[in-house]
Amino acid sequence: MNAETKIKKKLLNNLGIKSVSVINNSYLHQKHRQSPKNGNSHFKIIIKDTDFNKISKIESHKKIYSCLSGEMKDYIHALEIEITNS
């Protein structure tokens, strides 16, 4: 299972959200000096869920980072988060 699928599955199973997309943007950061250059370091997640969008940005980010704490320690270097209503 690739990193994107693993992250998506974990978010769906643990946060009760209805829809999430995970985009691997690691290739955009390969030349950055501090990039781990492992191909699985920079991700964008797009959550489409009306209920999740109702909580504050800080609370939603806390939930996401808590859910992905293991991945953050292991391989995620940067995480971009977008939350929409639909």
Secondary structure, DSSP 8 states (H G I E B T S, - for coil): --HHHHHHHHHHHHH--S-EEEEE-GGGGTTSTT---SS-SEEEEEEE-HHHHHS-HHHHHHHHHHHTHHHHHHT--EEEEEEE--
